[in-house]
Amino acid sequence: MSAWPRKDVNLVRDLARRCVELSCSDEYEARRARWRAANERRKGDRAPVWCRPAGAWREILPPSALECEDEFCRSVEYVLRQHLYKDWVGDDHIFEPWWPVPAVWDCESEHVWGLRTGHLLEGTEDGGFRYEHPVQGPGDYDCITVPSFSYNVRKTEVAVERMQDLLGQAMEVRVTCEPPLGPDLNYYLVQLRGMEGMLEDLAFQPHVVHRAMAKLMEGCLAAMRAAESSGMLTTNHHLPMYCSEPVGEQVGGRVGLHNLWVSANSQEFQVVSPAMTEEFLLNYQIPLLQQYGAVQYGCCEDLTQKIAAVLRIPNLRIFVCSAWTDLDKVIEACGRRYTIMWRQPAAAVVHASDIGSIKSHLEVGLGKLTGYYYQVVLREIETLGGHPERLREWARTAIELAEKFA
């Protein structure tokens, strides 16, 4: 056994056993069945309800709430306590009774796109940030390179052995594998150029943006093919939001991209016109998305004027209706052909003085969604706004109303 403090090992294993017990319980099986019904577009007992604290974890589980001394043990303790906290919240949170160890991928270049991204110039304790963007002008787009990835067997094995050493018999350890790059072309572009520069180039140098997007698409597709050809891909239909029946049929017992869910969005193109969003983003994303078996599209952006464009995605399963997207128009366009993820306004939920306004908002929306397939999701919560019980209150209220309108 590695030289971890015995106290840390005992604590982590105790938390792991508690999580395994929860995951294997009848309650969690009922939650999975609820997700599967919504995402397979069939009637369930009610719509699933789920929240994701995001930045609010700083308040929910501050460093002082962790007991382990060793940093690695603390990182594992943190994840296990997150699961236990979500169980206290009482939403339809689910997780598997095993610990996932992501496959390790090596990139042959020092930086994925040949240029350093993610270099933080300054930030705040509350999550604010300012990055240095390596593409300073249109001419710098030519410096973007297409990455090449290879699966690192030994590093993956070492990571698995380390987790098995820590968890012992308390929780199974499994390798999980997905492509090292996803269809988030908008995110990669903004990492490289920045929002202001991207918008300026879309308006005045559109040809260079096309060249950049073609190169980003090529890199993402190569990463996807590398993962698929490695034979290491693992299914992901057990996760919250897109928990479903197995996606597609496996060929020769191997998992392919067509057996996976994938999510994508157009957040960075929020202020870009529908026509330009299609031309410069969706037309490059769709060749990537159609490699997968099922797609969830959208995040916090307003898609009201872009609904028809999103519905072009051939294997779209979940349409994400943000708090800024017109729910009536989404229902009209999607009908019962898609599952609607109805996102809640995080700020309005956490800063409300009481649950009354939250309940009214939910009641109106769920009334409209009656008879359709949908999820109720509250995400991107950066603070609890001084209301430590708010997520539990929200979950209880949303579940009661989902039952009422089931």
C-alpha positions as CSV (number, residue, x, y, z in Angstrom):
1,M,0.0,0.0,0.0
2,S,1.2,3.5,-0.7
3,A,2.3,5.6,2.2
4,W,-1.0,7.3,2.8
5,P,-2.0,8.0,6.4
6,R,-4.0,5.1,7.8
7,K,-6.7,7.5,8.9
8,D,-7.1,8.9,5.4
9,V,-7.4,5.4,3.9
10,N,-10.0,4.3,6.5
11,L,-12.0,7.5,5.9
12,V,-12.0,7.3,2.1
13,R,-13.0,3.6,2.2
14,D,-15.8,4.3,4.7
15,L,-17.2,7.1,2.4
16,A,-16.8,4.8,-0.6
17,R,-18.8,2.0,1.0
18,R,-21.6,4.5,1.8
19,C,-21.6,5.7,-1.8
20,V,-21.7,2.1,-3.1
21,E,-24.7,1.3,-0.9
22,L,-26.6,4.4,-2.1
23,S,-25.8,3.7,-5.8
24,C,-27.1,0.1,-5.5
25,S,-30.2,1.1,-3.6
26,D,-33.8,0.8,-4.9
27,E,-34.1,4.6,-4.7
28,Y,-31.2,5.1,-7.2
29,E,-32.5,2.4,-9.5
30,A,-35.8,4.2,-9.5
31,R,-34.0,7.4,-10.4
32,R,-32.2,5.7,-13.3
33,A,-35.5,4.3,-14.6
34,R,-36.8,7.9,-14.5
35,W,-33.9,9.2,-16.5
36,R,-34.2,6.4,-19.0
37,A,-37.9,7.0,-19.6
38,A,-37.4,10.7,-20.2
39,N,-34.4,10.2,-22.6
40,E,-36.0,7.2,-24.4
41,R,-39.1,9.4,-24.9
42,R,-41.5,7.1,-23.1
43,K,-43.8,7.8,-20.1
44,G,-42.2,7.5,-16.6
45,D,-43.5,8.1,-13.2
46,R,-42.5,11.8,-13.5
47,A,-39.8,13.9,-15.1
48,P,-36.3,13.7,-13.6
49,V,-35.1,16.7,-11.5
50,W,-31.4,17.5,-11.1
51,C,-29.1,20.3,-10.0
52,R,-25.3,20.9,-10.5
53,P,-23.7,23.2,-7.9
54,A,-20.7,24.1,-10.1
55,G,-18.9,27.0,-8.4
56,A,-21.1,26.8,-5.3
57,W,-19.1,23.8,-4.2
58,R,-16.6,26.4,-2.7
59,E,-19.3,27.2,-0.2
60,I,-20.8,23.7,0.2
61,L,-17.5,21.8,0.7
62,P,-14.8,24.3,1.6
63,P,-11.3,22.9,2.4
64,S,-12.1,23.0,6.1
65,A,-14.9,20.4,5.5
66,L,-12.4,17.8,4.4
67,E,-10.6,15.6,6.9
68,C,-7.9,13.8,4.9
69,E,-4.3,15.0,5.2
70,D,-2.9,13.7,2.0
71,E,-3.7,15.7,-1.1
72,F,-4.6,12.8,-3.3
73,C,-6.8,11.3,-0.6
74,R,-8.5,14.7,-0.1
75,S,-9.3,14.8,-3.8
76,V,-11.0,11.4,-3.6
77,E,-12.8,12.4,-0.3
78,Y,-14.0,15.5,-2.0
79,V,-15.8,13.6,-4.9
80,L,-17.3,11.1,-2.5
81,R,-18.6,13.8,-0.2
82,Q,-20.1,15.6,-3.3
83,H,-22.2,12.4,-3.9
84,L,-23.3,12.3,-0.3
85,Y,-24.3,15.9,-0.4
86,K,-26.3,15.5,-3.5
87,D,-28.1,12.6,-1.8
88,W,-29.0,15.0,1.0
89,V,-30.3,17.5,-1.6
90,G,-32.7,14.7,-2.7
91,D,-32.8,15.4,-6.5
92,D,-32.4,12.6,-9.1
93,H,-28.7,12.5,-8.8
94,I,-27.2,9.2,-9.9
95,F,-23.7,7.7,-10.0
96,E,-22.3,4.2,-10.5
97,P,-21.0,2.0,-7.6
98,W,-17.5,2.1,-9.1
99,W,-14.7,4.7,-9.3
100,P,-14.0,5.9,-12.9
101,V,-10.3,6.4,-13.9
102,P,-10.1,8.3,-17.2
103,A,-7.8,6.8,-19.9
104,V,-4.7,8.9,-20.3
105,W,-4.0,10.4,-23.8
106,D,-0.7,11.8,-24.9
107,C,-0.5,14.6,-27.4
108,E,2.5,14.7,-29.6
109,S,2.7,18.5,-29.5
110,E,3.4,20.4,-26.3
111,H,0.2,22.4,-26.8
112,V,-3.0,20.8,-28.2
113,W,-3.4,23.3,-31.0
114,G,0.2,24.2,-31.3
115,L,-0.3,27.4,-29.2
116,R,-0.5,27.8,-25.5
117,T,-4.1,28.3,-24.3
118,G,-5.6,28.6,-20.8
119,H,-2.8,30.9,-19.6
120,L,-4.5,32.8,-16.8
121,L,-3.5,36.5,-16.5
122,E,-5.6,37.2,-13.5
123,G,-8.6,35.7,-11.6
124,T,-10.9,36.2,-8.6
125,E,-11.8,33.9,-5.7
126,D,-15.4,33.9,-7.1
127,G,-14.4,32.4,-10.4
128,G,-13.7,35.5,-12.5
129,F,-10.8,35.2,-15.0
130,R,-8.9,36.8,-17.8
131,Y,-6.8,34.7,-20.2
132,E,-4.0,35.5,-22.6
133,H,-5.1,34.5,-26.1
134,P,-2.3,33.3,-28.4
135,V,-4.0,34.4,-31.6
136,Q,-3.5,38.1,-31.4
137,G,-4.5,38.9,-35.0
138,P,-5.8,37.1,-38.2
139,G,-2.3,36.2,-39.3
140,D,-1.8,34.1,-36.2
141,Y,-4.5,31.6,-37.2
142,D,-1.9,30.0,-39.4
143,C,0.0,28.9,-36.3
144,I,-2.8,26.5,-35.3
145,T,-1.7,22.9,-35.8
146,V,-3.8,19.7,-35.9
147,P,-3.0,17.6,-32.9
148,S,-2.2,13.8,-32.8
149,F,-3.1,11.7,-29.8
150,S,-2.0,8.2,-28.6
151,Y,-3.3,6.1,-25.8
152,N,-0.8,5.8,-22.9
153,V,-1.3,2.3,-21.5
154,R,1.2,2.5,-18.8
155,K,0.1,5.8,-17.3
156,T,-3.5,4.6,-17.3
157,E,-2.5,1.4,-15.6
158,V,-0.6,3.3,-12.9
159,A,-3.6,5.5,-12.3
160,V,-5.8,2.4,-11.9
161,E,-3.4,0.7,-9.5
162,R,-3.2,3.8,-7.4
163,M,-7.0,4.0,-7.0
164,Q,-7.3,0.3,-6.3
165,D,-4.6,0.6,-3.7
166,L,-6.5,3.4,-2.0
167,L,-10.0,2.0,-2.2
168,G,-9.2,-1.7,-1.6
169,Q,-12.4,-3.7,-1.6
170,A,-14.6,-0.7,-0.7
171,M,-15.3,0.2,-4.3
172,E,-14.5,-1.2,-7.7
173,V,-12.2,0.7,-10.0
174,R,-12.8,0.9,-13.8
175,V,-11.1,2.6,-16.7
176,T,-13.4,5.0,-18.6
177,C,-12.5,6.3,-22.1
178,E,-13.8,9.0,-24.4
179,P,-12.1,11.0,-27.1
180,P,-9.5,13.5,-25.9
181,L,-11.3,16.2,-27.8
182,G,-15.0,16.8,-28.2
183,P,-17.1,18.8,-30.6
184,D,-16.6,22.1,-28.7
185,L,-15.2,24.0,-31.6
186,N,-16.7,27.3,-30.3
187,Y,-14.8,26.8,-27.0
188,Y,-11.5,26.0,-28.7
189,L,-11.8,29.0,-31.0
190,V,-12.4,31.4,-28.1
191,Q,-9.5,29.8,-26.1
192,L,-7.3,30.7,-29.0
193,R,-8.7,34.1,-30.1
194,G,-10.8,35.5,-27.3
195,M,-14.4,36.6,-27.6
196,E,-13.7,40.1,-28.9
197,G,-11.2,39.0,-31.5
198,M,-13.5,36.2,-32.7
199,L,-16.5,38.5,-33.2
200,E,-14.3,41.0,-35.0
201,D,-12.9,38.3,-37.3
202,L,-16.4,37.0,-38.0
203,A,-17.4,40.4,-39.2
204,F,-14.3,41.5,-41.1
205,Q,-12.1,38.5,-41.8
206,P,-14.6,35.6,-42.2
207,H,-12.3,33.6,-44.4
208,V,-9.7,33.2,-41.7
209,V,-12.4,31.9,-39.3
210,H,-13.5,29.3,-41.8
211,R,-9.9,28.2,-42.1
212,A,-9.5,28.0,-38.4
213,M,-12.8,26.1,-37.9
214,A,-11.8,23.6,-40.6
215,K,-8.6,22.9,-38.8
216,L,-10.2,22.6,-35.4
217,M,-12.8,20.2,-36.9
218,E,-10.0,18.1,-38.4
219,G,-8.2,17.9,-35.1
220,C,-11.3,16.9,-33.2
221,L,-12.2,14.2,-35.8
222,A,-8.7,12.8,-35.6
223,A,-8.9,12.6,-31.8
224,M,-12.3,10.9,-32.1
225,R,-10.9,8.3,-34.6
226,A,-7.8,7.7,-32.4
227,A,-10.0,6.9,-29.4
228,E,-12.3,4.6,-31.5
229,S,-9.4,2.7,-33.1
230,S,-7.7,2.2,-29.7
231,G,-10.6,-0.1,-28.8
232,M,-10.7,1.5,-25.3
233,L,-13.9,3.5,-25.6
234,T,-16.5,2.9,-22.9
235,T,-20.2,3.6,-22.9
236,N,-21.5,6.7,-21.0
237,H,-25.3,6.2,-20.9
238,H,-25.2,5.9,-17.1
239,L,-24.5,9.6,-16.4
240,P,-27.0,12.2,-15.2
241,M,-28.8,14.2,-17.9
242,Y,-28.3,11.5,-20.6
243,C,-28.8,8.3,-18.7
244,S,-30.6,6.1,-21.2
245,E,-30.8,2.6,-22.5
246,P,-27.6,1.4,-24.3
247,V,-27.0,3.5,-27.4
248,G,-26.9,1.6,-30.7
249,E,-25.5,-1.9,-31.2
250,Q,-21.8,-2.7,-30.6
251,V,-19.9,-4.1,-33.5
252,G,-17.6,-7.1,-32.7
253,G,-18.1,-6.4,-29.0
254,R,-16.2,-3.1,-29.2
255,V,-17.7,0.3,-28.2
256,G,-17.7,2.8,-31.1
257,L,-18.6,6.4,-31.2
258,H,-22.0,5.4,-32.4
259,N,-22.6,3.8,-28.9
260,L,-21.9,7.1,-27.1
261,W,-23.7,10.2,-26.0
262,V,-22.1,13.6,-26.6
263,S,-23.0,17.1,-25.7
264,A,-22.2,20.3,-27.5
265,N,-23.4,23.9,-27.5
266,S,-23.0,27.3,-29.1
267,Q,-22.5,29.5,-26.0
268,E,-19.7,31.6,-27.4
269,F,-21.9,32.3,-30.5
270,Q,-24.8,33.7,-28.3
271,V,-24.6,37.2,-29.9
272,V,-23.9,35.8,-33.4
273,S,-26.8,35.8,-35.9
274,P,-28.6,32.5,-36.6
275,A,-27.2,32.4,-40.2
276,M,-23.6,33.0,-39.1
277,T,-23.9,30.5,-36.3
278,E,-25.0,27.9,-38.8
279,E,-22.2,28.9,-41.3
280,F,-19.3,29.2,-38.9
281,L,-20.2,26.7,-36.1
282,L,-23.0,24.2,-36.7
283,N,-21.8,23.3,-40.2
284,Y,-18.5,22.3,-38.7
285,Q,-20.0,20.7,-35.6
286,I,-22.5,18.4,-37.4
287,P,-19.9,16.2,-39.1
288,L,-18.5,15.5,-35.6
289,L,-21.8,15.1,-33.8
290,Q,-23.2,12.7,-36.4
291,Q,-20.4,10.2,-35.5
292,Y,-22.1,9.7,-32.1
293,G,-25.2,7.7,-31.3
294,A,-27.1,10.5,-29.4
295,V,-26.6,14.2,-29.0
296,Q,-27.5,16.7,-26.3
297,Y,-27.3,20.3,-27.7
298,G,-27.3,23.6,-25.9
299,C,-26.3,25.1,-22.6
300,C,-26.8,28.6,-21.3
301,E,-27.3,30.4,-24.6
302,D,-30.6,31.7,-26.0
303,L,-31.5,29.4,-28.9
304,T,-34.9,30.9,-29.6
305,Q,-34.0,32.1,-33.0
306,K,-31.7,29.1,-33.7
307,I,-34.1,26.2,-33.0
308,A,-34.5,25.1,-36.6
309,A,-30.7,25.1,-37.1
310,V,-30.2,22.9,-34.0
311,L,-32.9,20.5,-35.2
312,R,-30.7,19.9,-38.3
313,I,-28.5,17.6,-36.1
314,P,-29.5,14.2,-37.4
315,N,-29.1,12.3,-34.1
316,L,-30.3,15.0,-31.7
317,R,-32.0,13.4,-28.7
318,I,-32.0,16.3,-26.1
319,F,-32.7,19.9,-26.9
320,V,-31.5,22.1,-24.1
321,C,-33.9,25.0,-23.4
322,S,-32.0,27.5,-21.3
323,A,-33.6,30.0,-19.0
324,W,-33.3,32.6,-21.8
325,T,-34.8,30.4,-24.6
326,D,-38.5,30.7,-25.3
327,L,-40.0,27.5,-23.9
328,D,-43.2,27.8,-25.9
329,K,-41.3,27.9,-29.2
330,V,-39.1,25.0,-28.1
331,I,-42.2,22.9,-27.3
332,E,-43.8,23.8,-30.6
333,A,-40.7,22.9,-32.6
334,C,-39.6,19.8,-30.7
335,G,-43.0,18.2,-29.8
336,R,-42.6,14.7,-28.7
337,R,-39.7,13.9,-31.1
338,Y,-37.1,15.1,-28.7
339,T,-36.5,15.3,-24.9
340,I,-36.5,18.9,-23.7
341,M,-34.0,19.8,-21.0
342,W,-35.7,22.7,-19.3
343,R,-32.9,24.7,-17.6
344,Q,-33.7,26.9,-14.6
345,P,-32.5,30.4,-13.9
346,A,-29.8,29.8,-11.3
347,A,-29.6,33.4,-10.0
348,A,-33.4,33.6,-9.6
349,V,-33.3,30.4,-7.6
350,V,-30.5,31.1,-5.3
351,H,-31.2,34.7,-4.6
352,A,-35.0,34.5,-4.1
353,S,-36.1,35.6,-0.7
354,D,-38.3,32.5,-0.4
355,I,-39.5,29.5,-2.4
356,G,-42.7,31.2,-3.6
357,S,-41.5,32.8,-6.8
358,I,-39.5,29.6,-7.6
359,K,-42.6,27.5,-7.2
360,S,-44.6,29.8,-9.4
361,H,-42.0,29.7,-12.2
362,L,-41.8,25.9,-12.1
363,E,-45.6,25.5,-12.0
364,V,-46.1,27.6,-15.2
365,G,-43.3,25.8,-17.1
366,L,-44.3,22.2,-16.0
367,G,-47.9,23.0,-16.9
368,K,-46.7,23.8,-20.5
369,L,-44.5,20.7,-20.6
370,T,-47.3,18.3,-19.6
371,G,-47.5,15.5,-22.1
372,Y,-44.0,16.0,-23.5
373,Y,-40.7,14.3,-22.6
374,Y,-38.5,16.5,-20.5
375,Q,-36.0,17.0,-17.7
376,V,-35.9,19.8,-15.1
377,V,-32.2,20.9,-14.6
378,L,-30.7,23.6,-12.5
379,R,-27.0,24.2,-13.4
380,E,-24.1,26.7,-13.2
381,I,-24.8,27.6,-9.6
382,E,-21.9,29.8,-8.5
383,T,-23.2,30.6,-5.1
384,L,-26.0,29.7,-2.7
385,G,-26.6,33.3,-2.0
386,G,-26.7,32.8,1.8
387,H,-29.4,30.1,1.5
388,P,-27.7,26.9,2.5
389,E,-31.0,24.9,2.3
390,R,-32.0,26.3,-1.1
391,L,-31.0,23.4,-3.4
392,R,-32.8,21.0,-1.1
393,E,-35.9,23.3,-1.1
394,W,-35.7,23.6,-4.9
395,A,-35.4,19.9,-5.4
396,R,-38.3,19.1,-3.2
397,T,-40.5,21.7,-4.9
398,A,-39.6,20.7,-8.4
399,I,-40.2,17.0,-7.6
400,E,-43.6,17.7,-6.1
401,L,-44.7,19.7,-9.2
402,A,-43.2,17.1,-11.6
403,E,-45.4,14.6,-9.8
404,K,-48.4,16.9,-10.1
405,F,-47.9,17.4,-13.8
406,A,-46.8,13.8,-14.6
